[in-house]
Amino acid sequence: MDSPPQFAVIAFAALAICAGPVLLTAGILAYSGRWTSWAGPSSYPSTAKHSRLGFMMFWAGLPMTAVDILLGLEVLGVDPGVTRGLMLAPAVFCMTVVMIHIYFLPKFLRPLLLPRWYREWEAAQFELEERNEERRRARRSRRRDKRRREKEKARLLQAKAAAREEKRRARMQQAAP
């Protein structure tokens, strides 16, 4: 089997080394509230109504950056068994936090994993969505009531027409010899 070209190996290594710090920096900016353009409706399959992408970047970038540092220590001569042992628990913890952000973030973890600015922003979004939902419900109710009134009016008109027809038939029968 042919090995990949050396350029591909170098490019992949450079990307892997740079990805951790880039994700970590983006996550720090997200947690501090300096970078908020990612916040909005969730576009990936998730149970969260609003995106938590910036926070996930932090928790994904943290172990990736730690791996970069530990690989650097291995190059400097630290025992690989020690560095791998140091890396496993934090990486599993961080990836668990990422999965929690994607799929289910319990209420008791929200104050720990979400900054105040995001919780306040999300509360405002929920209030806005609730107001819009109330307007939609009221609109639906008005339409439903209007349809009911129109049906009732049509039924009454039909009943009046039937009563008139009955009276007409009764008069015709009385007038007939």
ABEGO torsion letter per residue (X at the ends): XBBBBAAAAAAAAAAAAAAAAAAAAAAAAAAAGABAAABEBBABBBABABBAAAAAAAAAAAAAAAAAAAAAAAAAGBBAAAAAAAAAAAAAAAAAAAAAAAABBBAAAAAAABBAAAAAAAAAAAAAAAAAAAAAAAAAAAAAAAAAAAAAAAAAAAAAAAAAAAAAAAAAAAABX
